[in-house]
């Protein structure tokens, strides 16, 4: 349920309503817009109805949210959320590209890739220090050493860092180095992990699970938002279907559908979506045309030698060509890069 405050409501009246809601054992979430303040109420909202909130000073209206996800819905917030990461504003008119290797391997190699992708126009550096792998014998990442390499690459280029968190026990060390925390597809419904990142002030990239519906994705985002962190970036990265021509089936329609249902930024990961480097470019262009706010693309200097996901990684030269082409697509749909 949403309590809509009058445009003329005072801070005292807003505080009074928040206190009344808390006094009923319910949880208020305040969203202050340019014109008015709305308060989302979580809990047994029937109790709120019994106390006639429409009669409280400063209250203009009370509206029920029909969606099971509340805080991330368009019903709660009509305007788009824009997340500022060291000056990089995700969710606005500009399309942003996060680029870098699937996994951090060497300091020198990472810095070289970071410099290359920045020169091509990427605004955020991606790289995995902790890697969830299907096989327990596969390369699992460098851990804290990899995070230090990411920090060095960030210092050398000025690019913010996005890296994956897999375990709540690693949250402090990830927060020490990362500017954006990624929750991978395999952990999309790890609700304890979602609640823990919800208690941080770090922006979160939440990837859609391998077999998750759009509703599942939004409900997972709600877990994060319910703990207080609304800096959530939704990421489509392909889902598992009967098709075997590509690694996953990339659901480009998720971008416009999500943009209708939620105010959160939406990005697409074409690298995991198709699993083949030569399909990354067309899927990247299609993603921007469909309304995505950004892309996350894997780039490696020598994909054939990569310890993780080499077949879907672009070489820096190919990435540079793609970025030039993406600018034209963005301009064609009224965006910029």
N, C-alpha and C positions, 0 to 999 in steps of 0.2 A: 504494500500500500504506500502511496505517496501523499504526503501532506504538502500542499502548495501554499507557500506564504505570499501574502500581498506584496506588490512592489513597494508599498509604503511601510512594510513591517520593519520595526526597529530591531537592533541587536538584542535588546532586552526581551522583546517578544519572541524572537527566534530561540534565545536561550531558555526562556520559559517553556516553550513547546518541547524542546529537546529534553528538559528536565521532567516534564510531565510524561513523556514517552518512556524515559528510563524508569520513572516511578511505577509504571505499569509492568515492569519486567521485560520490556521490549528493547530492541536495539535500533537507535536512529543513525542514519548515515546522511550527513548534510552535504548538499551540492549547491554552491553559491554561483549563480549565473550573473550575467551582466545586468539583467532586469530584475530577476526575482530569485529567491532561494527555495529549493525543494528539499524535503526531508523524506528519504526512504525509510520505511519502518519494517523491520524484520522480526518475525515471531508470530504469536497468536494474535493476528490483527483484528479478530472478532472482538477481542477485549478493548481495542482502541475504539472501534465503532460504538461500543456500549457507553463510552465516555464523551460522545458527541464532540469530536475535535473541531468540527466546523464552527463551534461557538467559542473556541479559544481566541484570545486577542492576537491579531495579526494573521490568522489563517484565512485564506481565500477559498480553498477547496480541498477535498480529499478524494483521491482517485485510486482505484484498485489496479494493480499491475497484474495482467492476466498471464504473462509468461512465467514459467518456473524459475528462470534466471531474472533477478531483479535489478541489481546494481549495474550490470553491464548492458541492460536493455535500452533500446531507443525510447521506451516509455518513461524511463527514469531520467534520461538525458538526451535531448534531441540533437544538440550540437556535437560535432565530432571531437573526440579527445585527441589532443596533440601532445605528444610526449617529447620533452626537451632533454636530450642527452648531450651535455657539453656543447650546446648550440646547434646540434643536429635535431631538427624538429620533425618527428615522425608522425604522420597522420594529416599533415597539411597539404598544400598544393604541390610541394616538391616531392618527387619520388626518390627514395634513398636506397642505395645498394650496400648490403653487408657482404664482404667478400674476403676470402682467405682459404687456407687449407682445411680439409676436414679435421685433421689432427695436427697438433704442434709436434714437430719432429726435431728440428735443430734451431738454435737461435739465429744463426746466419741465414738459413733458408727462410725462416719466418719473416725476418726483417726485410729481406729482398722482395718477398711477395707483398708485404705490407706497403713498401715504397712503390711497387709496380701498380697495385690496385688503386692506391691513392692518386697516382699520376693519371690513371684512366678515369677517375671520377668517383670511386667508391668513397663513402663517407664513414663507414664503420668496418672494423677488422673483426673477422670471425676466425675462430680456431678452437679446437677441442683439446683440453688438458686431461679431462677424464672422459673416456670413450665407452659407451655401452655397446658391446659386441655380441653377436649371436653365439660365437664360439668363445669359451673361456680361455682358449689357447691363443686367440688373436691379440694383436697389440691393443693394450688397454689405455694408452695415453701416458704422459710423463708426470701427471699429478702436479704438485706444487712447482716443480722445476719448469713445467710447461707454462704455468701461470706467470712465472717470472719472465720467461721469454716473451710472453704476450705483453707484459708491462714494458719490457725493453722496446718492443716493436711500436707500442703506443707512444712511448717517449720519443722515439726516432721519427715518427710520422705525424703525431698529434691526433691519430685516429682513436676514437673510443673503442672499447673491447666488448664483444659478446662471446660468452663461453658457456658450456653446459654444466649444470649442477645435477648430479645423480643421487646424492645421498644427503639427508639433513645434517649428518655429522660434518659435512664439508662446507656448510653454508658460510661460516665465518671466514674461512680462507678464500672462498670464491668472492665474497663481498669485498675482501681486502684488495683484490686485483681487478675484478670485472666492473664494467660500467653498466652492462646489461646481463641478466641471468637468463640462460636458455633452459627451458624444461623440454626435454626431448619427447618424441612420439611415444616411446615405451613407458614414459612416466606421466603421460597426460592425466591419467586417473590414479596416480599415486597421491591420494588426498592428504596424507600427512605431510608430504613434501610441498604440496600446493599451499597448505596452511602455513608452513614455515616461511616460504618466500612471501606470503601475504603479509607477514609481520615485518618485512624489510621495507626500505624505501627505494629499492633498486627497480628499474624497469624490468619487466619480464617478457621474454618471447616464449609464448606457449604454443608448442607444435601440436597439430592434430594427430591423434593416435592412428595406428595402422588400420584399424577397423572401426573407427569412431564416427558417429554421425555429427552433423553440425550442432545438434542439440547437446550431444555429449561434450563437445568442445566448449560450448558456451557455459554449460554447467560447471566444467572444470575452471573456467575463468571466474565464475561466481565464487568458487571456493577461495581463490586468491583475493578477490575484491572484498569478500565478507570479513577478511582479517584486517582490512584497512588500506591495502595497496591496490590502487586502481590504475597503476602505470603498466597496463597489460597490452602486449602486441600479439595478436593472433596470427598463427602461421599455418598455411596449407602446405603440406609436403607430400601429397599423394596418399592414396589409400590402397589397401590390398583387395584386389578383385580376382576374378577368374582369368583376366588377361595376363599373358606372360611375355608379350612383345617388349614391354618396358618393365623396369624394376617395380614401379607402383603405377597406379592409374591416377594421373594428376587431375584433380577436380578443380579446374579453373572457375567453374560456376560458383565455387565457394566464396570467391571474392565479392561479387555483387550481392549474393545472398546474405553474407555476413554484414555487408555495409548497410543493408536494409534493416537487419535485426539488432545490430549493436552499434554503439558509438565508438568502439575501440578501433585502433588502426589494424589493418590487415596486410600482411606480407605473404609472399609465396616463395617456396624453395623449389625451384625447377630441377636442381641437381638431384635431390632425392626423389623428386616427383617422377623422373624418367630413368635416372640411373645411367644415362649415356650422354657423353659430352656433346655429341653432334646434335642432340635434340634440345639441349639447354637453351640455345639462342632462340629458336622459334617459340618455345614455351615461355621464355622470359618476355618476349614481345607481346605474346597473347595475354600474359598476366597483367601487364601494364594497361593494355587496351581494355581489359575486363574491369579495371578499377582498383587494382592492388596499390597500396601505399608504398610498397618497397619490395625488394627481392633479397634473397640470401643465396649467394652463389659460391661454389667451391672452386678455388683457383690454386694450382700447384705448379711449380717451375718444371717438374719432371713427373707427370702423372704416372708414367710406367713404373716409377720407383717409389711411388707413394705407399705408405704403410696402411692407408685406409682410403677406400673409395676413389682410387685412381681413375677407374673407367668413366666416372662422371665429372671429373675435374677438368676445368679449362686451363690451358697454358696462358700466361700473362698476355701474350700477343693476341690470342683469340679473344680474351676478355676485353682487351682494349678496343678491338673492332666491334664487339658486341655493345659496349658502352656508347660508342658513337651512334650506332643504329638505334639504341634504346632512347636516346635523346630525341630523335625524330618522332618516334612513336609517342613519347610523352607529350611533345608539343602538339601532336595531332589530336590528342584527347584533352587538351587544355591543361596539361601538367608541365612541370619543369624538372630538370635533373641537375 
